[in-house]
Amino acid sequence: MARATPDWVITEDFDDVDLGVIATGKEGEVGLVERNAHDGVRSHLIARKRYRPRSVKKGELQALGFERAPTFRNDIMYRDGRNYGKRSRDRRAVETMTNYGKELVKQKWLGHEFEVMRAVWEVGASVPYPISVADDGGLLLEYVGDEARAAPRLAQARLSKPELEVAWEQLRDNVRLVTEAGYAHADLSAYNTLWWNEQIWLIDFPQAVDLVESPHGFDLLHRDAMNVCTWFASKGIEADGEALFAELLAAAF
């Protein structure tokens, strides 16, 4: 049974107010937006994620509203297996990474992240609800946090031992759901996971790969398992990367 759209989502007759950047990552920045319905009654905070352009002239990045340049470059492994269309010009542009090719990659990553997040949300994974792709090239998502602060990343949340044990079990359950949906997150870590109200939230899916279509899918799934288990083990939690990988392989098949 498909999950119902959350009742807080406002998709018609609204105005958005930009409240500024709340987080920066390797490829993009996340801003906070207040969405106000024209009925004067409904209002909700949402997050807007934007990817930074890879080719801009001096000063243009700031003019476009970004605080710093992208730093994540080694994305060939994640793009391998994705379809950039039948046009030979487009394929050549991506292969040689011309300015046009970089724009194609950016747009593909944006749509890809939305599709993956919607798919894993539908199967019940704890991810911010993907609202829509914005006209200005952003991705509108459920905001995790409150008016005082955004949810901290797991690596910065300073959890107690009992909380870490809960977080570990929740992480296992959620990664299994992502795998059952047919994907590997491909960049899973304590820095791409949020902790809010005693709950784990998985974030940042642009590099996620289809386990069937990507030739690197299961290698990336193994890396995800090892990354998170190494982190939890360093906090005193019994987390075995190979055991988790075996569990995920069973879920995948």
C-alpha positions in Angstrom: 0.0 0.0 0.0 1.4 3.4 -1.1 2.2 5.9 1.6 -0.1 8.9 1.6 1.3 12.4 1.0 2.0 14.1 4.4 -0.8 16.4 5.3 1.6 19.3 5.9 2.6 19.5 2.3 1.5 22.7 0.5 1.7 22.4 -3.3 -0.8 25.0 -4.5 -1.3 28.8 -4.0 1.6 29.6 -1.8 4.5 32.0 -1.4 8.0 30.9 -0.4 10.3 33.1 1.8 14.0 32.3 1.8 15.4 32.2 5.3 19.0 31.5 4.4 21.5 28.6 4.2 21.5 26.1 7.0 24.0 23.5 5.8 26.7 23.0 3.1 28.0 19.9 1.6 30.4 18.7 -1.1 28.1 19.3 -4.0 25.4 21.6 -2.8 23.9 23.8 -0.1 20.6 23.4 1.9 18.5 26.5 2.7 15.5 27.0 4.9 12.3 28.1 3.3 9.1 29.2 4.9 6.1 28.2 2.7 2.9 30.2 3.4 -0.4 29.2 1.8 -2.5 31.9 0.4 -5.4 30.9 2.7 -3.5 32.7 5.5 -3.8 29.7 7.7 -1.2 27.1 6.7 2.5 27.7 7.0 5.4 25.2 7.1 9.2 25.2 7.1 10.8 23.2 4.2 14.3 22.6 3.0 15.7 23.6 -0.4 18.7 21.8 -1.7 20.6 23.3 -4.6 23.6 21.9 -6.5 26.4 24.3 -7.1 27.3 24.9 -10.8 30.7 23.4 -11.8 31.6 26.0 -14.4 31.2 29.7 -13.5 33.2 32.8 -14.0 34.7 34.7 -11.1 32.0 36.2 -8.8 29.1 34.3 -10.4 28.9 31.7 -7.7 28.1 34.3 -5.1 25.7 36.1 -7.5 23.8 32.9 -7.8 23.5 32.7 -4.0 26.0 30.0 -3.2 28.5 30.4 -0.4 31.3 28.2 -1.8 32.4 26.1 -4.8 31.6 22.4 -5.2 34.4 20.1 -3.9 33.1 16.6 -4.9 34.6 15.8 -8.3 35.2 12.0 -8.4 31.7 11.1 -9.6 32.4 8.8 -12.5 31.7 5.7 -10.5 28.3 7.0 -9.5 27.4 8.1 -13.0 28.4 4.8 -14.6 25.3 3.0 -15.8 23.0 6.1 -15.9 21.3 6.9 -19.1 22.0 10.4 -20.5 19.7 9.9 -23.5 20.1 8.7 -27.1 21.6 11.8 -28.6 25.2 11.2 -29.4 26.0 14.9 -28.7 24.7 14.5 -25.1 26.7 11.3 -24.5 29.9 12.9 -25.9 29.4 16.0 -23.8 29.1 13.9 -20.6 32.0 11.7 -21.5 34.3 14.7 -22.1 32.7 16.9 -19.4 32.2 20.0 -21.5 30.3 22.8 -19.8 27.2 21.5 -21.5 28.0 18.0 -20.3 28.4 19.3 -16.7 25.0 20.9 -16.9 23.5 17.6 -18.1 25.1 15.8 -15.2 23.8 18.3 -12.8 20.3 18.0 -14.0 20.5 14.2 -14.1 21.7 14.2 -10.5 18.9 16.5 -9.4 16.2 14.3 -11.0 17.9 11.2 -9.9 18.0 12.2 -6.2 14.3 13.1 -6.3 13.4 9.7 -7.9 15.5 7.7 -5.4 14.2 9.6 -2.4 10.6 9.2 -3.5 11.2 5.4 -4.1 12.8 4.8 -0.7 10.3 7.0 1.1 7.5 4.9 -0.5 8.9 1.7 1.0 9.0 3.3 4.5 12.6 4.4 4.9 13.2 7.3 7.2 14.2 10.0 4.7 13.0 13.6 4.3 9.9 13.6 2.2 10.8 14.8 -1.4 8.3 17.5 -2.2 9.3 18.6 -5.7 12.0 19.8 -8.1 12.0 23.6 -8.0 12.0 25.8 -11.0 15.3 27.4 -10.0 17.1 24.0 -10.0 16.6 23.2 -6.4 15.1 20.1 -4.7 12.4 20.9 -2.1 12.4 18.5 0.9 10.9 18.0 4.3 12.8 20.0 6.8 14.1 18.0 9.8 14.4 20.2 12.8 12.5 23.0 14.5 12.4 26.8 14.4 15.4 26.9 16.7 17.8 24.6 14.8 18.2 22.0 12.1 18.7 18.4 13.0 22.3 17.6 13.7 24.3 15.1 11.7 24.7 11.8 13.6 28.5 12.4 13.8 27.8 15.6 15.7 24.8 14.6 17.8 26.7 13.4 20.9 24.5 10.4 21.6 24.6 8.4 24.8 25.4 4.6 24.7 21.6 3.7 24.8 20.9 6.2 22.1 23.7 4.9 19.9 22.3 1.4 20.3 18.9 2.7 19.1 20.5 4.6 16.3 22.4 1.5 15.1 19.2 -0.7 15.0 17.3 2.1 13.2 20.2 2.5 10.7 20.3 -1.2 9.9 16.5 -1.2 9.3 16.6 1.8 7.1 19.6 0.7 5.0 17.8 -2.6 4.5 14.8 -0.8 3.2 16.9 1.2 0.8 18.5 -2.0 -0.4 15.1 -3.7 -0.8 14.1 -0.8 -3.0 17.0 -1.6 -5.3 19.5 1.0 -4.4 22.8 1.6 -2.6 23.2 5.0 -1.0 26.8 4.9 -2.1 28.0 7.6 0.3 26.5 6.5 3.6 28.2 7.7 6.7 27.5 9.4 10.1 27.8 12.7 8.2 25.0 11.8 5.7 22.6 10.8 8.5 20.6 13.0 10.8 19.4 12.4 14.4 16.2 14.1 15.5 13.6 13.2 18.2 15.2 9.8 18.8 15.1 9.0 15.1 17.6 8.4 12.3 17.1 10.2 9.0 19.1 9.2 5.9 20.0 12.2 3.6 22.0 13.1 0.5 21.1 10.6 -2.2 22.4 12.2 -5.5 25.1 9.6 -5.8 22.8 6.6 -5.0 23.1 3.8 -7.6 20.8 1.2 -8.9 22.1 -2.2 -7.7 21.2 -3.8 -11.0 22.1 -1.1 -13.5 25.3 0.1 -11.9 28.4 -2.1 -12.4 29.7 -0.8 -9.1 26.4 -1.2 -7.1 27.4 -4.0 -4.8 31.0 -2.6 -4.2 29.4 0.6 -3.1 26.9 -1.2 -0.9 29.8 -3.0 0.7 31.6 0.3 1.3 28.5 1.8 2.9 28.2 -1.2 5.2 31.9 -0.9 6.2 31.7 2.9 6.7 28.8 3.0 9.1 29.9 -0.1 11.0 33.4 1.3 11.5 31.9 4.5 12.9 29.5 2.7 15.3 32.2 0.2 16.4 34.4 3.2 17.3 31.6 4.3 19.6 31.5 0.9 21.4 28.6 -0.6 19.5 28.9 -4.2 18.2 28.6 -3.5 14.5 30.2 -5.8 12.0 30.5 -4.5 8.4 30.7 -7.9 6.7 27.7 -9.2 8.7 25.7 -6.1 7.7 26.7 -6.5 4.0 25.6 -10.1 4.1 22.3 -9.0 5.6 21.9 -6.4 2.8 22.8 -8.9 0.1 20.0 -11.1 1.4 17.6 -8.1 1.3 18.7 -7.3 -2.3 17.8 -10.8 -3.6 
